[in-house]
Amino acid sequence: MVTIKDIAEKCNVSATTVSNILNGKAKASKKTRELVMQTVKVMGYQPNYIAQGLRNSRTRIIGIIAEDISQFTTPPQNH
């Protein structure tokens, strides 16, 4: 899994700079933004939504506690 730190090392910038660019904050030059975004694409970086949720105190995950999971079925498809 590629991290922001990996992207930062590859681009020779700080992890904060990469984070700012990915979050749309205009605190970097156009050249740096283009380099970071190209590196993100090439390296296949994907945000860690669980980590973001923990940072923001909002995971958008729903938990279900059930005694018998077979209770949860989907209705048949009508064609």
PDB file of N, CA, C and O in Angstrom, chain B, residues numbered from 101:
ATOM      1  N   MET B 101       0.844  -1.184   0.000  1.00  0.00           N
ATOM      2  CA  MET B 101       0.000   0.000   0.000  1.00  0.00           C
ATOM      3  C   MET B 101       0.885   1.243   0.000  1.00  0.00           C
ATOM      4  O   MET B 101       1.769   1.387   0.845  1.00  0.00           O
ATOM      5  N   VAL B 102       0.645   2.118  -0.935  1.00  0.00           N
ATOM      6  CA  VAL B 102       1.405   3.355  -1.074  1.00  0.00           C
ATOM      7  C   VAL B 102       0.866   4.381  -0.085  1.00  0.00           C
ATOM      8  O   VAL B 102      -0.347   4.549   0.038  1.00  0.00           O
ATOM      9  N   THR B 103       1.758   5.063   0.617  1.00  0.00           N
ATOM     10  CA  THR B 103       1.349   6.068   1.595  1.00  0.00           C
ATOM     11  C   THR B 103       1.731   7.471   1.123  1.00  0.00           C
ATOM     12  O   THR B 103       2.464   7.642   0.148  1.00  0.00           O
ATOM     13  N   ILE B 104       1.220   8.455   1.831  1.00  0.00           N
ATOM     14  CA  ILE B 104       1.579   9.848   1.543  1.00  0.00           C
ATOM     15  C   ILE B 104       3.080  10.038   1.713  1.00  0.00           C
ATOM     16  O   ILE B 104       3.701  10.788   0.960  1.00  0.00           O
ATOM     17  N   LYS B 105       3.668   9.360   2.701  1.00  0.00           N
ATOM     18  CA  LYS B 105       5.109   9.477   2.923  1.00  0.00           C
ATOM     19  C   LYS B 105       5.889   8.933   1.732  1.00  0.00           C
ATOM     20  O   LYS B 105       6.922   9.492   1.363  1.00  0.00           O
ATOM     21  N   ASP B 106       5.406   7.850   1.129  1.00  0.00           N
ATOM     22  CA  ASP B 106       6.065   7.294  -0.065  1.00  0.00           C
ATOM     23  C   ASP B 106       6.039   8.296  -1.215  1.00  0.00           C
ATOM     24  O   ASP B 106       7.036   8.493  -1.909  1.00  0.00           O
ATOM     25  N   ILE B 107       4.889   8.920  -1.400  1.00  0.00           N
ATOM     26  CA  ILE B 107       4.748   9.932  -2.454  1.00  0.00           C
ATOM     27  C   ILE B 107       5.690  11.096  -2.180  1.00  0.00           C
ATOM     28  O   ILE B 107       6.361  11.584  -3.089  1.00  0.00           O
ATOM     29  N   ALA B 108       5.741  11.543  -0.922  1.00  0.00           N
ATOM     30  CA  ALA B 108       6.591  12.668  -0.533  1.00  0.00           C
ATOM     31  C   ALA B 108       8.062  12.368  -0.807  1.00  0.00           C
ATOM     32  O   ALA B 108       8.785  13.210  -1.339  1.00  0.00           O
ATOM     33  N   GLU B 109       8.502  11.157  -0.438  1.00  0.00           N
ATOM     34  CA  GLU B 109       9.906  10.788  -0.670  1.00  0.00           C
ATOM     35  C   GLU B 109      10.227  10.779  -2.166  1.00  0.00           C
ATOM     36  O   GLU B 109      11.270  11.275  -2.591  1.00  0.00           O
ATOM     37  N   LYS B 110       9.327  10.215  -2.945  1.00  0.00           N
ATOM     38  CA  LYS B 110       9.541  10.123  -4.391  1.00  0.00           C
ATOM     39  C   LYS B 110       9.623  11.519  -5.027  1.00  0.00           C
ATOM     40  O   LYS B 110      10.398  11.733  -5.959  1.00  0.00           O
ATOM     41  N   CYS B 111       8.830  12.457  -4.524  1.00  0.00           N
ATOM     42  CA  CYS B 111       8.788  13.816  -5.079  1.00  0.00           C
ATOM     43  C   CYS B 111       9.759  14.773  -4.394  1.00  0.00           C
ATOM     44  O   CYS B 111       9.905  15.923  -4.806  1.00  0.00           O
ATOM     45  N   ASN B 112      10.430  14.282  -3.333  1.00  0.00           N
ATOM     46  CA  ASN B 112      11.358  15.107  -2.570  1.00  0.00           C
ATOM     47  C   ASN B 112      10.673  16.341  -1.964  1.00  0.00           C
ATOM     48  O   ASN B 112      11.203  17.451  -2.003  1.00  0.00           O
ATOM     49  N   VAL B 113       9.481  16.108  -1.403  1.00  0.00           N
ATOM     50  CA  VAL B 113       8.734  17.146  -0.679  1.00  0.00           C
ATOM     51  C   VAL B 113       8.291  16.550   0.650  1.00  0.00           C
ATOM     52  O   VAL B 113       8.499  15.364   0.903  1.00  0.00           O
ATOM     53  N   SER B 114       7.685  17.365   1.492  1.00  0.00           N
ATOM     54  CA  SER B 114       7.220  16.860   2.781  1.00  0.00           C
ATOM     55  C   SER B 114       5.863  16.159   2.637  1.00  0.00           C
ATOM     56  O   SER B 114       5.125  16.389   1.678  1.00  0.00           O
ATOM     57  N   ALA B 115       5.559  15.307   3.606  1.00  0.00           N
ATOM     58  CA  ALA B 115       4.257  14.642   3.630  1.00  0.00           C
ATOM     59  C   ALA B 115       3.143  15.676   3.780  1.00  0.00           C
ATOM     60  O   ALA B 115       2.043  15.485   3.260  1.00  0.00           O
ATOM     61  N   THR B 116       3.421  16.753   4.479  1.00  0.00           N
ATOM     62  CA  THR B 116       2.436  17.826   4.635  1.00  0.00           C
ATOM     63  C   THR B 116       2.113  18.458   3.283  1.00  0.00           C
ATOM     64  O   THR B 116       0.953  18.753   2.997  1.00  0.00           O
ATOM     65  N   THR B 117       3.120  18.662   2.464  1.00  0.00           N
ATOM     66  CA  THR B 117       2.903  19.226   1.128  1.00  0.00           C
ATOM     67  C   THR B 117       2.018  18.305   0.301  1.00  0.00           C
ATOM     68  O   THR B 117       1.088  18.763  -0.363  1.00  0.00           O
ATOM     69  N   VAL B 118       2.304  17.003   0.341  1.00  0.00           N
ATOM     70  CA  VAL B 118       1.481  16.040  -0.395  1.00  0.00           C
ATOM     71  C   VAL B 118       0.052  16.073   0.120  1.00  0.00           C
ATOM     72  O   VAL B 118      -0.893  16.089  -0.669  1.00  0.00           O
ATOM     73  N   SER B 119      -0.111  16.082   1.425  1.00  0.00           N
ATOM     74  CA  SER B 119      -1.445  16.120   2.029  1.00  0.00           C
ATOM     75  C   SER B 119      -2.198  17.378   1.603  1.00  0.00           C
ATOM     76  O   SER B 119      -3.374  17.308   1.247  1.00  0.00           O
ATOM     77  N   ASN B 120      -1.530  18.515   1.637  1.00  0.00           N
ATOM     78  CA  ASN B 120      -2.168  19.770   1.224  1.00  0.00           C
ATOM     79  C   ASN B 120      -2.617  19.712  -0.227  1.00  0.00           C
ATOM     80  O   ASN B 120      -3.711  20.165  -0.563  1.00  0.00           O
ATOM     81  N   ILE B 121      -1.783  19.162  -1.074  1.00  0.00           N
ATOM     82  CA  ILE B 121      -2.125  19.062  -2.494  1.00  0.00           C
ATOM     83  C   ILE B 121      -3.320  18.132  -2.685  1.00  0.00           C
ATOM     84  O   ILE B 121      -4.251  18.462  -3.419  1.00  0.00           O
ATOM     85  N   LEU B 122      -3.299  16.978  -2.031  1.00  0.00           N
ATOM     86  CA  LEU B 122      -4.399  16.017  -2.168  1.00  0.00           C
ATOM     87  C   LEU B 122      -5.717  16.554  -1.618  1.00  0.00           C
ATOM     88  O   LEU B 122      -6.793  16.159  -2.067  1.00  0.00           O
ATOM     89  N   ASN B 123      -5.624  17.460  -0.639  1.00  0.00           N
ATOM     90  CA  ASN B 123      -6.827  18.034  -0.036  1.00  0.00           C
ATOM     91  C   ASN B 123      -7.220  19.368  -0.663  1.00  0.00           C
ATOM     92  O   ASN B 123      -8.118  20.048  -0.168  1.00  0.00           O
ATOM     93  N   GLY B 124      -6.546  19.743  -1.756  1.00  0.00           N
ATOM     94  CA  GLY B 124      -6.932  20.938  -2.504  1.00  0.00           C
ATOM     95  C   GLY B 124      -6.500  22.256  -1.910  1.00  0.00           C
ATOM     96  O   GLY B 124      -7.028  23.301  -2.291  1.00  0.00           O
ATOM     97  N   LYS B 125      -5.557  22.242  -0.990  1.00  0.00           N
ATOM     98  CA  LYS B 125      -5.066  23.491  -0.408  1.00  0.00           C
ATOM     99  C   LYS B 125      -3.975  24.051  -1.317  1.00  0.00           C
ATOM    100  O   LYS B 125      -3.037  23.343  -1.684  1.00  0.00           O
ATOM    101  N   ALA B 126      -4.103  25.303  -1.668  1.00  0.00           N
ATOM    102  CA  ALA B 126      -3.186  25.930  -2.625  1.00  0.00           C
ATOM    103  C   ALA B 126      -1.939  26.470  -1.927  1.00  0.00           C
ATOM    104  O   ALA B 126      -1.715  27.679  -1.891  1.00  0.00           O
ATOM    105  N   LYS B 127      -1.136  25.571  -1.376  1.00  0.00           N
ATOM    106  CA  LYS B 127       0.078  26.009  -0.692  1.00  0.00           C
ATOM    107  C   LYS B 127       1.330  25.492  -1.380  1.00  0.00           C
ATOM    108  O   LYS B 127       2.400  25.453  -0.772  1.00  0.00           O
ATOM    109  N   ALA B 128       1.210  25.097  -2.632  1.00  0.00           N
ATOM    110  CA  ALA B 128       2.361  24.583  -3.368  1.00  0.00           C
ATOM    111  C   ALA B 128       2.341  25.164  -4.780  1.00  0.00           C
ATOM    112  O   ALA B 128       1.300  25.584  -5.285  1.00  0.00           O
ATOM    113  N   SER B 129       3.501  25.176  -5.392  1.00  0.00           N
ATOM    114  CA  SER B 129       3.586  25.706  -6.756  1.00  0.00           C
ATOM    115  C   SER B 129       2.880  24.760  -7.724  1.00  0.00           C
ATOM    116  O   SER B 129       2.638  23.591  -7.422  1.00  0.00           O
ATOM    117  N   LYS B 130       2.564  25.295  -8.876  1.00  0.00           N
ATOM    118  CA  LYS B 130       1.897  24.497  -9.912  1.00  0.00           C
ATOM    119  C   LYS B 130       2.759  23.306 -10.311  1.00  0.00           C
ATOM    120  O   LYS B 130       2.254  22.200 -10.501  1.00  0.00           O
ATOM    121  N   LYS B 131       4.056  23.540 -10.435  1.00  0.00           N
ATOM    122  CA  LYS B 131       4.995  22.484 -10.808  1.00  0.00           C
ATOM    123  C   LYS B 131       4.987  21.352  -9.767  1.00  0.00           C
ATOM    124  O   LYS B 131       4.968  20.174 -10.123  1.00  0.00           O
ATOM    125  N   THR B 132       5.004  21.723  -8.489  1.00  0.00           N
ATOM    126  CA  THR B 132       4.984  20.716  -7.413  1.00  0.00           C
ATOM    127  C   THR B 132       3.672  19.960  -7.416  1.00  0.00           C
ATOM    128  O   THR B 132       3.663  18.739  -7.263  1.00  0.00           O
ATOM    129  N   ARG B 133       2.555  20.668  -7.588  1.00  0.00           N
ATOM    130  CA  ARG B 133       1.243  20.009  -7.640  1.00  0.00           C
ATOM    131  C   ARG B 133       1.189  18.990  -8.773  1.00  0.00           C
ATOM    132  O   ARG B 133       0.720  17.866  -8.589  1.00  0.00           O
ATOM    133  N   GLU B 134       1.672  19.392  -9.945  1.00  0.00           N
ATOM    134  CA  GLU B 134       1.664  18.486 -11.092  1.00  0.00           C
ATOM    135  C   GLU B 134       2.540  17.258 -10.840  1.00  0.00           C
ATOM    136  O   GLU B 134       2.154  16.141 -11.183  1.00  0.00           O
ATOM    137  N   LEU B 135       3.713  17.460 -10.243  1.00  0.00           N
ATOM    138  CA  LEU B 135       4.618  16.358  -9.935  1.00  0.00           C
ATOM    139  C   LEU B 135       3.965  15.386  -8.954  1.00  0.00           C
ATOM    140  O   LEU B 135       3.997  14.173  -9.162  1.00  0.00           O
ATOM    141  N   VAL B 136       3.381  15.915  -7.899  1.00  0.00           N
ATOM    142  CA  VAL B 136       2.739  15.071  -6.888  1.00  0.00           C
ATOM    143  C   VAL B 136       1.563  14.309  -7.497  1.00  0.00           C
ATOM    144  O   VAL B 136       1.436  13.103  -7.283  1.00  0.00           O
ATOM    145  N   MET B 137       0.715  14.982  -8.240  1.00  0.00           N
ATOM    146  CA  MET B 137      -0.456  14.313  -8.813  1.00  0.00           C
ATOM    147  C   MET B 137      -0.049  13.242  -9.827  1.00  0.00           C
ATOM    148  O   MET B 137      -0.687  12.191  -9.899  1.00  0.00           O
ATOM    149  N   GLN B 138       0.985  13.489 -10.598  1.00  0.00           N
ATOM    150  CA  GLN B 138       1.484  12.485 -11.538  1.00  0.00           C
ATOM    151  C   GLN B 138       2.044  11.282 -10.772  1.00  0.00           C
ATOM    152  O   GLN B 138       1.801  10.137 -11.154  1.00  0.00           O
ATOM    153  N   THR B 139       2.785  11.537  -9.704  1.00  0.00           N
ATOM    154  CA  THR B 139       3.352  10.460  -8.896  1.00  0.00           C
ATOM    155  C   THR B 139       2.252   9.652  -8.223  1.00  0.00           C
ATOM    156  O   THR B 139       2.342   8.426  -8.145  1.00  0.00           O
ATOM    157  N   VAL B 140       1.223  10.322  -7.741  1.00  0.00           N
ATOM    158  CA  VAL B 140       0.077   9.637  -7.142  1.00  0.00           C
ATOM    159  C   VAL B 140      -0.536   8.676  -8.151  1.00  0.00           C
ATOM    160  O   VAL B 140      -0.858   7.535  -7.821  1.00  0.00           O
ATOM    161  N   LYS B 141      -0.691   9.143  -9.367  1.00  0.00           N
ATOM    162  CA  LYS B 141      -1.284   8.319 -10.426  1.00  0.00           C
ATOM    163  C   LYS B 141      -0.391   7.128 -10.771  1.00  0.00           C
ATOM    164  O   LYS B 141      -0.868   5.997 -10.866  1.00  0.00           O
ATOM    165  N   VAL B 142       0.895   7.382 -10.956  1.00  0.00           N
ATOM    166  CA  VAL B 142       1.836   6.329 -11.347  1.00  0.00           C
ATOM    167  C   VAL B 142       1.974   5.271 -10.247  1.00  0.00           C
ATOM    168  O   VAL B 142       2.008   4.073 -10.531  1.00  0.00           O
ATOM    169  N   MET B 143       2.052   5.725  -8.986  1.00  0.00           N
ATOM    170  CA  MET B 143       2.264   4.788  -7.871  1.00  0.00           C
ATOM    171  C   MET B 143       0.969   4.127  -7.411  1.00  0.00           C
ATOM    172  O   MET B 143       1.001   3.171  -6.636  1.00  0.00           O
ATOM    173  N   GLY B 144      -0.164   4.630  -7.882  1.00  0.00           N
ATOM    174  CA  GLY B 144      -1.445   4.020  -7.532  1.00  0.00           C
ATOM    175  C   GLY B 144      -1.899   4.302  -6.106  1.00  0.00           C
ATOM    176  O   GLY B 144      -2.511   3.449  -5.464  1.00  0.00           O
ATOM    177  N   TYR B 145      -1.600   5.493  -5.616  1.00  0.00           N
ATOM    178  CA  TYR B 145      -2.008   5.865  -4.258  1.00  0.00           C
ATOM    179  C   TYR B 145      -3.525   5.876  -4.122  1.00  0.00           C
ATOM    180  O   TYR B 145      -4.232   6.412  -4.976  1.00  0.00           O
ATOM    181  N   GLN B 146      -4.016   5.279  -3.044  1.00  0.00           N
ATOM    182  CA  GLN B 146      -5.434   5.312  -2.693  1.00  0.00           C
ATOM    183  C   GLN B 146      -5.548   5.802  -1.260  1.00  0.00           C
ATOM    184  O   GLN B 146      -4.834   5.300  -0.392  1.00  0.00           O
ATOM    185  N   PRO B 147      -6.415   6.759  -0.979  1.00  0.00           N
ATOM    186  CA  PRO B 147      -6.569   7.239   0.397  1.00  0.00           C
ATOM    187  C   PRO B 147      -7.038   6.121   1.317  1.00  0.00           C
ATOM    188  O   PRO B 147      -7.780   5.232   0.901  1.00  0.00           O
ATOM    189  N   ASN B 148      -6.600   6.174   2.563  1.00  0.00           N
ATOM    190  CA  ASN B 148      -7.045   5.225   3.578  1.00  0.00           C
ATOM    191  C   ASN B 148      -8.249   5.854   4.270  1.00  0.00           C
ATOM    192  O   ASN B 148      -8.103   6.714   5.139  1.00  0.00           O
ATOM    193  N   TYR B 149      -9.433   5.414   3.875  1.00  0.00           N
ATOM    194  CA  TYR B 149     -10.661   6.030   4.384  1.00  0.00           C
ATOM    195  C   TYR B 149     -10.878   5.762   5.867  1.00  0.00           C
ATOM    196  O   TYR B 149     -11.500   6.572   6.555  1.00  0.00           O
ATOM    197  N   ILE B 150     -10.382   4.653   6.363  1.00  0.00           N
ATOM    198  CA  ILE B 150     -10.509   4.366   7.796  1.00  0.00           C
ATOM    199  C   ILE B 150      -9.661   5.353   8.591  1.00  0.00           C
ATOM    200  O   ILE B 150     -10.113   5.895   9.600  1.00  0.00           O
ATOM    201  N   ALA B 151      -8.432   5.584   8.136  1.00  0.00           N
ATOM    202  CA  ALA B 151      -7.568   6.549   8.820  1.00  0.00           C
ATOM    203  C   ALA B 151      -8.164   7.952   8.763  1.00  0.00           C
ATOM    204  O   ALA B 151      -8.117   8.691   9.746  1.00  0.00           O
ATOM    205  N   GLN B 152      -8.722   8.316   7.616  1.00  0.00           N
ATOM    206  CA  GLN B 152      -9.358   9.632   7.502  1.00  0.00           C
ATOM    207  C   GLN B 152     -10.537   9.750   8.464  1.00  0.00           C
ATOM    208  O   GLN B 152     -10.734  10.790   9.094  1.00  0.00           O
ATOM    209  N   GLY B 153     -11.309   8.689   8.570  1.00  0.00           N
ATOM    210  CA  GLY B 153     -12.451   8.695   9.473  1.00  0.00           C
ATOM    211  C   GLY B 153     -12.040   8.831  10.920  1.00  0.00           C
ATOM    212  O   GLY B 153     -12.683   9.544  11.691  1.00  0.00           O
ATOM    213  N   LEU B 154     -10.961   8.147  11.295  1.00  0.00           N
ATOM    214  CA  LEU B 154     -10.477   8.263  12.668  1.00  0.00           C
ATOM    215  C   LEU B 154      -9.989   9.678  12.955  1.00  0.00           C
ATOM    216  O   LEU B 154     -10.222  10.212  14.040  1.00  0.00           O
ATOM    217  N   ARG B 155      -9.310  10.285  11.980  1.00  0.00           N
ATOM    218  CA  ARG B 155      -8.815  11.649  12.155  1.00  0.00           C
ATOM    219  C   ARG B 155      -9.975  12.638  12.281  1.00  0.00           C
ATOM    220  O   ARG B 155      -9.916  13.582  13.069  1.00  0.00           O
ATOM    221  N   ASN B 156     -11.023  12.410  11.499  1.00  0.00           N
ATOM    222  CA  ASN B 156     -12.161  13.326  11.479  1.00  0.00           C
ATOM    223  C   ASN B 156     -13.247  12.943  12.479  1.00  0.00           C
ATOM    224  O   ASN B 156     -14.249  13.648  12.605  1.00  0.00           O
ATOM    225  N   SER B 157     -13.059  11.841  13.184  1.00  0.00           N
ATOM    226  CA  SER B 157     -14.070  11.305  14.112  1.00  0.00           C
ATOM    227  C   SER B 157     -15.389  11.028  13.397  1.00  0.00           C
ATOM    228  O   SER B 157     -16.469  11.219  13.955  1.00  0.00           O
ATOM    229  N   ARG B 158     -15.277  10.574  12.151  1.00  0.00           N
ATOM    230  CA  ARG B 158     -16.470  10.289  11.353  1.00  0.00           C
ATOM    231  C   ARG B 158     -16.122   9.233  10.307  1.00  0.00           C
ATOM    232  O   ARG B 158     -15.589   9.555   9.246  1.00  0.00           O
ATOM    233  N   THR B 159     -16.426   7.976  10.609  1.00  0.00           N
ATOM    234  CA  THR B 159     -16.000   6.888   9.736  1.00  0.00           C
ATOM    235  C   THR B 159     -17.016   6.537   8.657  1.00  0.00           C
ATOM    236  O   THR B 159     -16.653   5.920   7.656  1.00  0.00           O
ATOM    237  N   ARG B 160     -18.269   6.911   8.832  1.00  0.00           N
ATOM    238  CA  ARG B 160     -19.341   6.576   7.888  1.00  0.00           C
ATOM    239  C   ARG B 160     -19.516   5.065   7.728  1.00  0.00           C
ATOM    240  O   ARG B 160     -19.892   4.576   6.662  1.00  0.00           O
ATOM    241  N   ILE B 161     -19.232   4.337   8.817  1.00  0.00           N
ATOM    242  CA  ILE B 161     -19.388   2.884   8.835  1.00  0.00           C
ATOM    243  C   ILE B 161     -20.549   2.553   9.758  1.00  0.00           C
ATOM    244  O   ILE B 161     -20.679   3.117  10.845  1.00  0.00           O
ATOM    245  N   ILE B 162     -21.388   1.630   9.309  1.00  0.00           N
ATOM    246  CA  ILE B 162     -22.527   1.197  10.110  1.00  0.00           C
ATOM    247  C   ILE B 162     -22.244  -0.214  10.600  1.00  0.00           C
ATOM    248  O   ILE B 162     -21.844  -1.076   9.818  1.00  0.00           O
ATOM    249  N   GLY B 163     -22.446  -0.449  11.867  1.00  0.00           N
ATOM    250  CA  GLY B 163     -22.286  -1.779  12.438  1.00  0.00           C
ATOM    251  C   GLY B 163     -23.646  -2.375  12.761  1.00  0.00           C
ATOM    252  O   GLY B 163     -24.552  -1.679  13.217  1.00  0.00           O
ATOM    253  N   ILE B 164     -23.774  -3.666  12.521  1.00  0.00           N
ATOM    254  CA  ILE B 164     -25.020  -4.363  12.824  1.00  0.00           C
ATOM    255  C   ILE B 164     -24.693  -5.533  13.733  1.00  0.00           C
ATOM    256  O   ILE B 164     -23.796  -6.327  13.448  1.00  0.00           O
ATOM    257  N   ILE B 165     -25.422  -5.631  14.818  1.00  0.00           N
ATOM    258  CA  ILE B 165     -25.276  -6.767  15.726  1.00  0.00           C
ATOM    259  C   ILE B 165     -26.526  -7.617  15.574  1.00  0.00           C
ATOM    260  O   ILE B 165     -27.641  -7.146  15.799  1.00  0.00           O
ATOM    261  N   ALA B 166     -26.332  -8.866  15.193  1.00  0.00           N
ATOM    262  CA  ALA B 166     -27.472  -9.752  14.966  1.00  0.00           C
ATOM    263  C   ALA B 166     -27.171 -11.132  15.546  1.00  0.00           C
ATOM    264  O   ALA B 166     -26.046 -11.624  15.469  1.00  0.00           O
ATOM    265  N   GLU B 167     -28.173 -11.724  16.110  1.00  0.00           N
ATOM    266  CA  GLU B 167     -28.018 -13.071  16.660  1.00  0.00           C
ATOM    267  C   GLU B 167     -27.905 -14.092  15.529  1.00  0.00           C
ATOM    268  O   GLU B 167     -27.151 -15.059  15.629  1.00  0.00           O
ATOM    269  N   ASP B 168     -28.663 -13.867  14.453  1.00  0.00           N
ATOM    270  CA  ASP B 168     -28.679 -14.813  13.345  1.00  0.00           C
ATOM    271  C   ASP B 168     -28.585 -14.031  12.036  1.00  0.00           C
ATOM    272  O   ASP B 168     -29.528 -13.340  11.649  1.00  0.00           O
ATOM    273  N   ILE B 169     -27.459 -14.144  11.368  1.00  0.00           N
ATOM    274  CA  ILE B 169     -27.224 -13.362  10.145  1.00  0.00           C
ATOM    275  C   ILE B 169     -28.177 -13.758   9.024  1.00  0.00           C
ATOM    276  O   ILE B 169     -28.379 -12.975   8.095  1.00  0.00           O
ATOM    277  N   SER B 170     -28.764 -14.940   9.080  1.00  0.00           N
ATOM    278  CA  SER B 170     -29.677 -15.371   8.018  1.00  0.00           C
ATOM    279  C   SER B 170     -30.957 -14.535   7.997  1.00  0.00           C
ATOM    280  O   SER B 170     -31.734 -14.622   7.047  1.00  0.00           O
ATOM    281  N   GLN B 171     -31.182 -13.732   9.028  1.00  0.00           N
ATOM    282  CA  GLN B 171     -32.340 -12.831   9.049  1.00  0.00           C
ATOM    283  C   GLN B 171     -32.210 -11.750   7.967  1.00  0.00           C
ATOM    284  O   GLN B 171     -33.210 -11.220   7.483  1.00  0.00           O
ATOM    285  N   PHE B 172     -30.983 -11.440   7.605  1.00  0.00           N
ATOM    286  CA  PHE B 172     -30.738 -10.361   6.668  1.00  0.00           C
ATOM    287  C   PHE B 172     -30.571 -10.909   5.266  1.00  0.00           C
ATOM    288  O   PHE B 172     -29.481 -11.307   4.857  1.00  0.00           O
ATOM    289  N   THR B 173     -31.681 -10.921   4.535  1.00  0.00           N
ATOM    290  CA  THR B 173     -31.653 -11.390   3.160  1.00  0.00           C
ATOM    291  C   THR B 173     -32.120 -10.269   2.255  1.00  0.00           C
ATOM    292  O   THR B 173     -32.706  -9.287   2.712  1.00  0.00           O
ATOM    293  N   THR B 174     -31.863 -10.420   0.999  1.00  0.00           N
ATOM    294  CA  THR B 174     -32.319  -9.416   0.027  1.00  0.00           C
ATOM    295  C   THR B 174     -33.572  -9.929  -0.649  1.00  0.00           C
ATOM    296  O   THR B 174     -33.719 -11.134  -0.854  1.00  0.00           O
ATOM    297  N   PRO B 175     -34.468  -9.040  -0.994  1.00  0.00           N
ATOM    298  CA  PRO B 175     -35.698  -9.488  -1.673  1.00  0.00           C
ATOM    299  C   PRO B 175     -35.371 -10.025  -3.068  1.00  0.00           C
ATOM    300  O   PRO B 175     -34.376  -9.622  -3.670  1.00  0.00           O
ATOM    301  N   PRO B 176     -36.183 -10.910  -3.568  1.00  0.00           N
ATOM    302  CA  PRO B 176     -35.934 -11.461  -4.916  1.00  0.00           C
ATOM    303  C   PRO B 176     -36.043 -10.362  -5.962  1.00  0.00           C
ATOM    304  O   PRO B 176     -36.806  -9.408  -5.810  1.00  0.00           O
ATOM    305  N   GLN B 177     -35.272 -10.516  -7.014  1.00  0.00           N
ATOM    306  CA  GLN B 177     -35.267  -9.544  -8.107  1.00  0.00           C
ATOM    307  C   GLN B 177     -36.488  -9.770  -9.001  1.00  0.00           C
ATOM    308  O   GLN B 177     -36.724 -10.893  -9.446  1.00  0.00           O
ATOM    309  N   ASN B 178     -37.247  -8.743  -9.263  1.00  0.00           N
ATOM    310  CA  ASN B 178     -38.374  -8.818 -10.201  1.00  0.00           C
ATOM    311  C   ASN B 178     -37.895  -8.368 -11.562  1.00  0.00           C
ATOM    312  O   ASN B 178     -37.325  -7.286 -11.697  1.00  0.00           O
ATOM    313  N   HIS B 179     -38.118  -9.176 -12.556  1.00  0.00           N
ATOM    314  CA  HIS B 179     -37.667  -8.826 -13.909  1.00  0.00           C
ATOM    315  C   HIS B 179     -38.775  -8.355 -14.743  1.00  0.00           C
ATOM    316  O   HIS B 179     -38.570  -8.019 -15.909  1.00  0.00           O
TER     317      HIS B 179
END
